[in-house]
Amino acid sequence: MKIAFVLLTHNPNEPAGIERSIDTLAIGLRQAGHSALIIAAGPATAADGEDLLRLATLTLPRPAVEDDLMALLADPAPVEAEVRQLLTDHDVDLVCWVDAVWGLGYLAPAPPGVRTALMVRVMRTDEPMLASLAHRPDAVLTNSDFLNDEGARQGLDSRSWRALPNAVHHTATTPGPAERERLRRQGPVRIVSRAEPHKGTAELLRALPPDLGRPLQIVLAAAGFEYWPGMQEQVITECRRLAEDLPGVEILPALEWQDVPPFLAGAAAVLVGSTSPETFGNVAAEALSVATPVVGYGLGHLPALTGPAGRMVDLDAGPDKLWAALIALLEDREAYHAASQAAPLQVAAHSPRVVAETFLALTTNTRP
C-alpha cells in the first residue's frame, strides 16, 4: 500500500510528540514493505528526506500559531488542489489527516477512491473537529483508550474510534544491574519536555527539594508551533531564571530524536510533570524502553502506560508530592529495581513494525 500522512508542522527532529509518532509509524510501514509519505508545509530543511513532501502553496512561520494557519488558509483552494494532486501523482491508497486543523482534516482534500483516516492526538470539539468528522473518514484513530473515553465525555460519538498506540523506534543500550544500581544511588533525574506551560516544568523547579542530592537535567525544546505568540520563549526564560538559583540544575538544548533514549537511559528516573492529561506519553514510553522508571501525575494515558514501572501522584497533591514520590522510589532499592525490570515489558509491543501492522488492520476494514 501507499500511505500518506498530512501534518503541516512536520520537520525532522521536531521536538513534539505527534511529529515523532508519525515519523515512527512511517518507519514501521516501510519495514512492513509499504510506502509511507508525509506531506508538510514549507519551508524545506536540509534534513528533509525523499519521503517528506513539501507544499509549494503553504509556508508556515516558525513558530506558528493556529490563527496564522487559518489566515493562510482563508482561501484553501490552492492547498486543497495541491494535496489532491500529490496524492494522485503518488498513487496513494490511504491518506491520514493527522489533526483536524494542522493535518487538514477539516478540509479532507482526498481524491475520489482514496481511503481516509482522521487521527486524533489532542482532544478538540470545535468546528474544525466537527467538520473533520462530518467528512466521514473511513477510520478515526486515537493513540489511547483514554482519548476515546474523553471524546465520549465531551459529547462526541467515539464508539467507532480505535486506539493505535505510538511506537518507540530509537533504542539504546539498557543499563545492566550494576549500572542501574549506581544510577539509583547517584544518577541524575531527567526531564525531556517541549516548552509548554502545561508540561509543568516551572512548577517542578519551584518545588525542587533542597536535599535532592543529585543533578536535575532538563531538556527544554521549542517546537515549530505554539498556542500563543511568545509562549515558548516565556516558558524557556522562566525556567532558565529559576534554574539560575538552583544548584545542580541544568537546562539543556533540544536533542535529536535518536539521542533521546540514550539520554533517558542514563537517568535514575524520569519526571513527567504534565498538569494536563498526556494522551499517550512519548517521553515516558522511551524511558520505559530503556528500563528507566517514570514518576508523574496520574492523568490521561500515563498510568496505563507506565503500570508497575511508574509512580503516579494525584494532581491535586501538587509538585511537592511528586518529588516525594520520586525520592521514595529512589530510596527503596527493591521497589526501584522491580520498577526498572518491569519498564521494558510495558512497551514491548510498541515496536514500529507491530504498530504499523495494527494501523493497517484498523484502516483497511470497511466502514461500518
C-alpha positions as CSV (number, residue, x, y, z in Angstrom):
1,M,0.0,0.0,0.0
2,K,0.9,3.6,-0.4
3,I,0.0,5.7,2.6
4,A,0.3,9.5,3.1
5,F,0.2,11.4,6.3
6,V,-0.7,15.1,6.2
7,L,0.9,17.0,9.1
8,L,1.7,20.6,8.2
9,T,4.2,21.2,11.1
10,H,6.3,18.1,10.4
11,N,10.0,18.5,10.4
12,P,12.8,16.0,11.0
13,N,13.7,16.0,14.7
14,E,10.8,18.3,15.6
15,P,10.6,18.3,19.4
16,A,6.9,17.3,19.5
17,G,5.2,14.1,20.2
18,I,2.8,14.0,17.3
19,E,5.6,14.6,14.7
20,R,7.7,11.9,16.4
21,S,4.9,9.4,16.5
22,I,4.0,9.9,12.8
23,D,7.7,9.6,11.7
24,T,8.0,6.3,13.7
25,L,4.8,4.9,12.2
26,A,6.0,5.7,8.8
27,I,9.2,3.8,9.5
28,G,7.2,0.8,10.7
29,L,5.1,0.9,7.5
30,R,8.3,0.9,5.4
31,Q,9.7,-2.0,7.4
32,A,6.5,-3.9,6.6
33,G,7.0,-3.3,2.8
34,H,4.7,-0.4,2.3
35,S,5.3,3.2,1.0
36,A,4.8,6.0,3.6
37,L,4.9,9.7,2.7
38,I,4.5,12.7,4.9
39,I,3.0,15.9,3.4
40,A,4.0,19.1,5.3
41,A,4.0,22.8,4.8
42,G,7.2,24.7,3.8
43,P,9.8,25.8,4.3
44,A,12.0,22.9,3.4
45,T,15.0,22.0,5.6
46,A,18.4,20.4,4.8
47,A,17.3,17.3,6.7
48,D,14.3,16.6,4.6
49,G,14.2,13.1,3.1
50,E,12.7,11.9,-0.1
51,D,9.6,10.7,1.7
52,L,8.8,14.2,3.1
53,L,6.8,16.2,0.5
54,R,6.6,20.0,1.0
55,L,3.6,22.0,-0.1
56,A,4.5,24.8,-2.5
57,T,1.3,26.6,-1.8
58,L,1.7,26.9,2.0
59,T,4.7,28.1,4.1
60,L,4.4,28.5,7.8
61,P,6.2,30.9,10.1
62,R,8.3,29.4,12.9
63,P,6.8,29.2,15.4
64,A,3.3,29.3,14.1
65,V,0.0,29.6,16.0
66,E,-3.2,28.2,14.7
67,D,-4.5,31.7,13.8
68,D,-1.5,32.0,11.5
69,L,-2.5,28.8,9.7
70,M,-6.2,29.7,9.4
71,A,-5.3,33.1,8.0
72,L,-3.1,31.5,5.4
73,L,-5.9,29.1,4.6
74,A,-8.6,31.8,4.2
75,D,-8.8,30.6,0.6
76,P,-8.0,26.9,1.0
77,A,-8.5,26.1,-2.7
78,P,-4.8,26.2,-3.7
79,V,-3.7,23.9,-0.9
80,E,-6.6,21.5,-1.4
81,A,-5.7,21.3,-5.1
82,E,-2.0,20.7,-4.4
83,V,-2.7,18.0,-1.8
84,R,-5.1,16.2,-4.2
85,Q,-2.5,16.4,-6.9
86,L,0.2,15.0,-4.7
87,L,-2.0,12.1,-3.6
88,T,-2.9,11.4,-7.2
89,D,0.7,11.7,-8.5
90,H,2.0,9.3,-5.9
91,D,-0.9,6.8,-6.3
92,V,-1.8,7.0,-2.6
93,D,-4.2,4.4,-1.4
94,L,-4.8,5.8,2.1
95,V,-4.4,9.4,3.4
96,C,-4.3,10.2,7.1
97,W,-5.3,13.7,8.3
98,V,-3.1,13.8,11.4
99,D,-5.2,16.6,13.0
100,A,-8.4,18.4,12.4
101,V,-6.5,21.7,11.6
102,W,-2.8,21.0,11.4
103,G,-3.5,17.9,9.4
104,L,-6.2,19.4,7.2
105,G,-8.9,17.1,8.5
106,Y,-11.5,19.8,8.3
107,L,-10.8,20.2,4.6
108,A,-10.2,16.5,3.8
109,P,-9.0,17.1,0.2
110,A,-8.8,13.5,-0.8
111,P,-9.2,12.4,-4.5
112,P,-12.1,10.0,-5.2
113,G,-11.3,6.4,-4.3
114,V,-8.7,7.2,-1.8
115,R,-9.4,5.9,1.7
116,T,-9.1,8.4,4.6
117,A,-8.3,8.3,8.2
118,L,-8.6,11.0,10.8
119,M,-6.0,10.9,13.6
120,V,-7.0,12.4,16.9
121,R,-4.0,13.1,19.1
122,V,-5.4,16.1,21.0
123,M,-9.0,16.3,22.0
124,R,-10.9,19.1,20.4
125,T,-14.6,19.6,20.0
126,D,-14.6,22.8,17.9
127,E,-15.9,23.5,14.4
128,P,-12.8,22.1,12.6
129,M,-13.1,18.8,14.6
130,L,-16.9,18.6,13.8
131,A,-16.2,19.3,10.1
132,S,-13.4,16.6,10.1
133,L,-15.9,14.1,11.4
134,A,-18.6,15.2,9.0
135,H,-16.4,14.2,6.1
136,R,-16.9,10.6,7.4
137,P,-13.4,9.3,7.3
138,D,-13.1,5.6,6.9
139,A,-11.3,5.3,10.3
140,V,-10.8,7.6,13.3
141,L,-7.6,6.7,15.2
142,T,-6.6,8.0,18.6
143,N,-3.5,6.9,20.5
144,S,-5.1,5.7,23.7
145,D,-8.3,4.4,25.2
146,F,-8.2,7.4,27.4
147,L,-8.7,9.7,24.4
148,N,-11.6,7.5,23.1
149,D,-13.3,7.9,26.5
150,E,-12.5,11.6,26.6
151,G,-14.3,12.1,23.3
152,A,-17.4,10.5,24.7
153,R,-17.2,12.6,27.8
154,Q,-17.1,15.7,25.7
155,G,-20.1,14.7,23.7
156,L,-18.6,13.2,20.6
157,D,-19.7,9.8,19.3
158,S,-16.5,7.9,19.7
159,R,-17.9,4.4,19.6
160,S,-16.2,3.6,16.3
161,W,-12.9,5.2,17.2
162,R,-9.9,2.9,17.7
163,A,-6.8,3.4,19.7
164,L,-3.5,3.0,18.0
165,P,-0.5,3.3,20.4
166,N,2.5,5.3,19.5
167,A,5.6,3.3,18.6
168,V,9.0,3.5,20.1
169,H,11.7,3.5,17.4
170,H,15.1,4.7,18.6
171,T,16.6,2.3,21.0
172,A,19.6,2.5,23.3
173,T,21.6,0.1,25.4
174,T,19.8,-0.7,28.6
175,P,22.0,-0.2,31.7
176,G,22.9,-3.5,33.4
177,P,22.1,-4.2,37.0
178,A,25.3,-2.7,38.4
179,E,24.9,0.5,36.4
180,R,21.2,0.7,37.2
181,E,22.0,0.5,40.9
182,R,24.6,3.2,40.5
183,L,22.0,5.4,38.8
184,R,19.6,4.7,41.6
185,R,22.1,5.9,44.2
186,Q,23.6,8.9,42.5
187,G,22.3,9.2,38.9
188,P,20.6,12.4,37.6
189,V,16.9,12.9,37.5
190,R,16.0,13.9,33.9
191,I,13.1,15.7,32.2
192,V,12.6,16.0,28.4
193,S,9.9,18.4,27.5
194,R,8.5,20.8,24.9
195,A,8.4,24.4,26.2
196,E,4.7,24.5,27.0
197,P,3.2,25.8,30.3
198,H,1.1,22.6,30.9
199,K,4.2,20.5,30.9
200,G,4.7,21.7,34.5
201,T,8.5,22.3,34.3
202,A,8.5,25.6,36.1
203,E,6.3,24.2,38.9
204,L,8.7,21.3,39.4
205,L,11.6,23.8,39.6
206,R,9.8,25.9,42.2
207,A,9.2,22.8,44.3
208,L,12.7,21.3,43.9
209,P,13.7,19.8,47.3
210,P,16.9,21.4,48.6
211,D,18.2,18.0,49.7
212,L,17.7,16.1,46.4
213,G,21.4,15.3,46.4
214,R,21.7,14.6,42.7
215,P,21.7,16.6,39.4
216,L,18.5,17.6,37.7
217,Q,18.9,17.8,34.0
218,I,16.1,19.3,31.8
219,V,15.9,19.2,28.0
220,L,13.6,22.1,27.1
221,A,12.9,22.5,23.4
222,A,10.9,24.9,21.3
223,A,8.7,23.4,18.6
224,G,7.5,24.9,15.3
225,F,4.1,25.7,16.8
226,E,2.8,27.3,19.9
227,Y,-0.6,28.2,21.4
228,W,0.0,32.0,21.5
229,P,2.8,34.2,20.2
230,G,5.9,34.1,22.5
231,M,4.6,31.2,24.6
232,Q,7.7,29.1,24.3
233,E,10.1,31.9,24.8
234,Q,8.2,32.8,28.0
235,V,8.5,29.2,29.3
236,I,12.2,28.9,28.5
237,T,13.0,32.2,30.0
238,E,11.2,31.4,33.2
239,C,12.8,28.0,33.6
240,R,16.2,29.4,33.0
241,R,15.6,32.1,35.5
242,L,14.5,29.6,38.1
243,A,17.4,27.3,37.4
244,E,20.0,30.1,38.0
245,D,19.3,30.0,41.7
246,L,19.2,26.2,42.0
247,P,22.5,24.3,42.4
248,G,22.8,21.1,40.3
249,V,20.1,22.1,37.8
250,E,20.9,22.3,34.1
251,I,18.6,23.5,31.3
252,L,19.8,21.7,28.2
253,P,19.1,22.3,24.5
254,A,16.9,20.1,22.3
255,L,18.1,16.6,21.4
256,E,17.8,14.9,18.1
257,W,15.2,12.1,18.1
258,Q,17.8,9.3,18.2
259,D,19.6,10.9,21.1
260,V,16.6,10.9,23.5
261,P,16.6,7.2,24.5
262,P,20.3,7.2,25.5
263,F,19.8,10.3,27.5
264,L,16.8,8.8,29.3
265,A,18.8,5.5,29.8
266,G,21.3,7.5,31.8
267,A,18.8,8.8,34.3
268,A,17.9,7.5,37.7
269,A,14.3,8.3,36.9
270,V,12.4,10.4,34.5
271,L,9.9,13.0,35.7
272,V,6.7,13.8,33.7
273,G,5.2,16.9,35.3
274,S,2.4,17.5,32.8
275,T,-0.5,19.1,34.6
276,S,-3.0,18.3,31.8
277,P,-3.5,14.7,30.6
278,E,-1.0,13.2,28.3
279,T,-3.0,11.4,25.6
280,F,-0.1,8.9,25.2
281,G,3.3,9.9,26.7
282,N,6.2,9.6,24.2
283,V,8.9,10.5,26.6
284,A,7.6,8.1,29.2
285,A,7.4,5.3,26.7
286,E,11.0,5.9,25.6
287,A,12.2,6.0,29.2
288,L,10.4,2.7,29.8
289,S,12.1,1.2,26.8
290,V,15.5,1.6,28.4
291,A,14.3,0.4,31.9
292,T,14.1,3.9,33.5
293,P,11.2,4.3,35.9
294,V,8.8,7.2,35.4
295,V,7.2,9.4,38.0
296,G,4.3,11.7,37.1
297,Y,0.8,12.8,37.7
298,G,-1.9,10.1,37.3
299,L,-3.5,11.8,34.3
300,G,-4.5,10.6,30.9
301,H,-2.9,7.5,29.5
302,L,0.2,7.8,31.7
303,P,-0.9,5.4,34.5
304,A,-1.8,2.7,32.0
305,L,1.4,3.2,30.0
306,T,3.8,3.0,33.0
307,G,2.0,0.4,35.1
308,P,4.3,-1.1,37.7
309,A,7.2,0.8,36.2
310,G,5.7,4.2,37.2
311,R,4.8,6.1,40.3
312,M,1.7,8.2,39.8
313,V,0.6,11.1,42.1
314,D,-2.8,12.9,42.2
315,L,-2.6,16.3,40.5
316,D,-4.2,18.0,43.5
317,A,-1.3,16.8,45.7
318,G,1.0,19.2,43.7
319,P,4.7,19.0,42.8
320,D,5.9,18.6,46.4
321,K,4.2,15.2,46.4
322,L,5.6,14.4,43.0
323,W,9.1,15.0,44.3
324,A,8.3,13.0,47.4
325,A,7.2,10.0,45.3
326,L,10.4,10.2,43.3
327,I,12.6,10.3,46.3
328,A,10.7,7.4,48.0
329,L,11.2,5.3,44.9
330,L,14.9,6.1,44.7
331,E,15.4,5.2,48.3
332,D,13.7,1.9,48.1
333,R,16.2,-0.4,46.4
334,E,13.9,-3.4,45.9
335,A,10.9,-1.3,44.7
336,Y,13.2,0.7,42.3
337,H,14.7,-2.4,40.6
338,A,11.3,-4.0,40.4
339,A,10.0,-0.9,38.6
340,S,13.1,-0.9,36.3
341,Q,12.7,-4.5,35.4
342,A,9.0,-4.0,34.6
343,A,9.6,-1.0,32.4
344,P,10.6,-2.6,29.1
345,L,7.7,-5.0,29.3
346,Q,5.2,-2.1,29.3
347,V,6.3,-1.1,25.8
348,A,7.4,-4.4,24.4
349,A,4.5,-4.4,21.9
350,H,5.2,-0.8,20.8
351,S,7.7,-1.6,18.0
352,P,7.3,0.4,14.8
353,R,6.6,-2.8,12.8
354,V,3.9,-4.1,15.2
355,V,2.2,-0.7,15.5
356,A,2.3,-0.4,11.7
357,E,0.6,-3.7,11.3
358,T,-2.1,-2.7,13.8
359,F,-2.5,0.6,11.9
360,L,-3.1,-1.3,8.6
361,A,-5.6,-3.6,10.3
362,L,-7.6,-0.7,11.6
363,T,-7.6,1.4,8.4
364,T,-8.3,-1.3,5.8
365,N,-11.5,-2.6,7.3
366,T,-14.7,-1.4,5.5
367,R,-16.6,1.4,7.1
368,P,-19.4,0.1,9.4
